[in-house]
Amino acid sequence: MNKHLFRWLALILISALLAAGCVACAEPAVAFEDSKFADPENWAYYGVGEDKEADIFIVAPTVDMKSEYNMPIDDMNKSRLVRALNMQKGIYEDNLRMFSPYYPQASFKAYDLTEAEREPYMDIAYSDVSEAFSYYLDYENQGRPIVLFGYSQGAYYIYRLLKDHFCDEALYRQLVAAYAIGWGCTFEEADRYPQIVPAAGEDDIGCVVSYDAEAPEVEETLITPRGERHFAINPLNWKTDATPADKAQNKGAVFVTNDLETTEAAQFCGAYLDTERGVLKVPDVDPAEYSMRPDMLPEGSFHIYDLYFFWNNLKENVGVRLAAYRSHQQG
């Protein structure tokens, strides 16, 4: 099968749905010349890496542990967002010009609410993310290739950007890939939005790379509730079936401290997909040593390490997909 088949099927579906009036992209909420995102002070990264050939729009993960229920955009929280972004940027900064807005993300306390109760606070956060992305498109993109990247809560907003903005066929053609890691999407949801194309291999483009890591014995988490089945891909062997990847295929975990000190661990762990739930199982890691908050996620959820365990494989893959995009454009 042609490795770009899914992309072109998506383009055909988007074109058909647009022609039929079934898909409408989000309308701008403000006149962008009046947007607060015209001020670079409202961006954590604004055009960082001017010599890069493509852009990345990043939505930061959750950093606010205390607010009820949206994070104030003050100096302290800005510094927390920048620190979180700096801790992950090594995955993509070599290849991409970086944009990432400050936004009033939902706090950890919001996750104590039911999904229905939490949604208004997520909407507040997303409104700023969407406005920032629209401003970026109007004033900075100029037709350049785009990578989307979000981890955890950030990944949730990446899916919403895909739904609301990439129903535009021309914009979808600019999409190298969307990395939406640590937040799932069901196959049914992807079927409703042809621009959400699950990654099928190492070098397909216009696709979504998604997974969330956990120990083999875990049966459900906040990220993947019981009864849901998400699409996912294994970042070690880039397969979507249950084929296990040995730890020898792990090109290096990288652990980053709050002070941005890094420690690399070669061949840190293997992984395989649980295709019934669409989660990434990690058998070689002690859950007692690498778990998150027990009040939110069970022991054995490796959610906080979704990027770190597979760091060098992800870093390499950003370059692989960018090269595949470049080759496709030239061909």
N, C-alpha and C positions, 0 to 999 in steps of 0.2 A: 504494500500500500504506500502511495506517495506520502512522504512525511509531512507535507503541507496540506493534505486533503482536508483535515478537520478545519483548518483556517479558511479554506475557500468555501467549504460547506457553510461555515458561519457567515461569510460574506454574502453568499447566495441567500441565506435565510434572512439576514438583516435587510438586504435589498428588497426581498419579497414582502417582508413585514412593513417596511417603510412605505412601499408602494400601495399596500393595502390599508395604510393608516392604522396599523395595529401597534406600532411602536412609536413612542414620542420621547425625545430626549428632554432632559430637565431644562426648564426655562431659567435664565439668570434671575436671581432674586434682587440684584442691585445693578445699577449702571456701573460698569467696572472701573470707569475713571474715578468714581466716588468710593470705590471699595477701600476698606482699611488695609487690604493686602497690596495696595499701591505703595505702602510704606514698608521698606525692607525691615524695619524694626519688628514687624509682625510675622517675620519668618525666622525659623531656627537656622535654616540654610536657604540662601537665595542666590542661585547661580554659582555655587561653589564648584570649582573645577572647570574653568572657562575653556580649556583646551580640549575637552572631551567631545567625542563625536555624537553622543546621544545623551538624552536626559533621563533622570530618574525622579519621580515624584514619590516621596516617602511620607507615610503617616505613622507618627510615633506611637509606641505601645503605652500601656497604662503606667503612670508613675505616681498618681495621686492616691494616697492611702486613706485620707481623712475627710475630704470635703463631702458635703451633701448638696447635690449629687453630681455637680459639674465642677471641674477644676477652675478656679479663678486664674486669669492670665496675669500673674504678678511676677516680679523678678525672680522670686524663689522657684516658682513652678516653671518658669522659662528655663532656668538653669538645670532643673531636673530633666526637662524634655531634651535639652541639648546633650546632657550627659548620657541619657538613654540612647540617643541617636549616635553619639560618638562611640558608644560601646559596640554598635553593630555596623558602622559604616565601612569597616575594613572589608566587608563582603563585596561591596559594589563601588567603592570610591575610585578604584583604579581605572574604571571604564566609563564613568557616567558623571555628567554635570548634575549637581544635587539641588533639589528644591524640597523643603519641608516646612509647612506652616505651624505656627503656634495655634492651638485650638482648645476649646474648653471641654476636654475629654470627660467621659463619664468616670467617676472615681471608683475605687474598689468598693465603697459602700453601696454603689448602685447595683453591684452584683449580689447583694443580699436581697434584692427585690425580685419579684417574679419578672419573667420576660416582658409581660405586658406593662408592668409598672416601670420597668427600666427603659422602655423604648422612647418615651418623651425626652429623656436625658441624652440618649444616644442621638436622637434627632437634632437636639441643640448642637451637639458636637459635630455631627455630619454637616450641618448647614454651613459652618465655617470651613470645613474641609472642602466641600463642593465649591464654595465661593472662591477659595484660594486656588483650586484647580482650574476653575474657569478663568480667573485672572491670569494665571500662568499660561494657559492656552492662548489667550488674546494678546498678551504682551511679551511673552518670552519664547514660546515654543517654535514658531516660524517653520513648522513642518518637520521638525527634527524627530527621529525615532524616540519612543517613550517606553521606559520600564516603570511599572508600578511596584511599590514594595511596602508591605505592611505586615507587622507581626502582632499577634494577639488582638487587642482591640483595634489596632491599626489595620489588621487584615479585614475586619468587619467592614470598615469604611472603603477599603479597596473594592470589595464586592459591590458596594453601593455606587462607587464611581463607575464601575463597569456597567452596571444596570442603567444609570442615568445619563452617562456621557458617551459611552462607546457603542451605543446603538447608531451613532453617526458612522456611516460606512467609511468615509474618508479618514476619520480619526482612528477607527479600528485598524485600518491599514498601517498606521504608524505604530501600533502596539507591538513591541518586541516580545514582552511577556509580562504577566502580573504575578508577583510572588505574594501570595496571601497565606502566610504560614501561622499556624496556631489558632486558626478559626475555620470551622468547616462550612461546607456548602453541599446541600443534597443534590443528587442527580436530578430530582424533580425540579429544583430551582434552576439548575443549569439548563434543563430542557425548555423552561419558560423564557430564558434569555439567551439567544443564540450567540451573543458576544462573550458569554462565559463558557469557554472551551477548556475542559480539563486537559492538562498536559498528558501526552501519551508516550513521551520518550525524552531523550536527553536534549534534542536540538529542534523540536518543533517550536513554532513562533505563533504569536497571537493567542497564547494559551495561558492557563492559570496553574501555577505550581502551588500545591497545598498539601499539608500534612500536619498532624499533631502527634507528639511522641509520648509513649507510656510503656510501662512494664507489661509483660505478657498476662499477668493475673488481673489487671484492671478491667472492669466490665463497663463502667460508664464514668463520665466526668461532666462538668459544666460545659466543656467544649464540645463533647460528643455525648449527648444524653442517650439513655437507653431507648432503643427503638428507631434511632436515626441512623442513616447510612450516608456517609459523605464520600465524595470522590477524593482520591489522594494519590500521591506518587512517592516512591521510595527514593530519597535523595542520594543513596549510595549506588544503586544500580539503574535508576531511572526506569523502573518497571512499575506497572499498575496492577500486577497480579501478586500472588503470595510468594513469588520466588525470593528466597532469603539472600541477603547480601552479607557476606562474611566481613568481619572487622578488618580484614586485609584490604577491603575495598573502601574503607574510610580513610580519606587522604589527610585527615587531621582534624581533631576537635581543637577549638581555641576558646579558652576561658578568659574573660575580660573583667577586671575588677572595676570598682567605681572610680579608682584613680587611673584607669586606662592602662594598667599593667596587664600584660598578656602572658598566658602559659599555653603552650601547644602540646597536645597529646596525640601522637601518631597512632593510627589503627585503634582508636579508642573504643569503638563498639560496632557491632553489626546491627542489622535491622531487617524486618520483614513487614509486609502489610497484612493486617487483618482486613480482608476484603468484605467481611460481613458488616463491619462498622465504618470502615474507611479510616482507620487509624494506623499509625506507624508503631509497631512493637519493637522494643529495644531489650533484648534478653541479657546483655552483658554488663548491665549497670546495677549497682546496689540501690534499691529504692530508698532505703533509710538514709543514704548519703546525698541523693540527688532529687529530693522531692520538694514540693512548694508548700503553701499554706494549707494545713490539714482542715481548716475551717472552710476552705473554698474548693480545694481539689484533693482527692484521696492520695494516700501514700502510693507512690508508683506513677503518678502523673509527672512526666518530665517536661511539662509545658514550658517552664521557665528556661529550659535548655534547648528548645526547639532549634534555635540557630546555632548555639555553641557546639552541640554534639556533632554537627555536620558542616561545620564552618567552611573548610577548604573545598568540599564538594560543591557547596553552594557558590562560593566565590568563583571556582572554575566554571560552573554552569552559567553564570551571568555572562562571562566572556564567550562561551560556546553559543548561547542563543543570540547574542549580539552579532557574532560572526555569521551565523545562519541567516539572520535578518539581512545583513549586508550582502551576503552571497545571493540571496533571493532578489534583492533590489537590483543588483548588477546583472542578474541572469534574465 
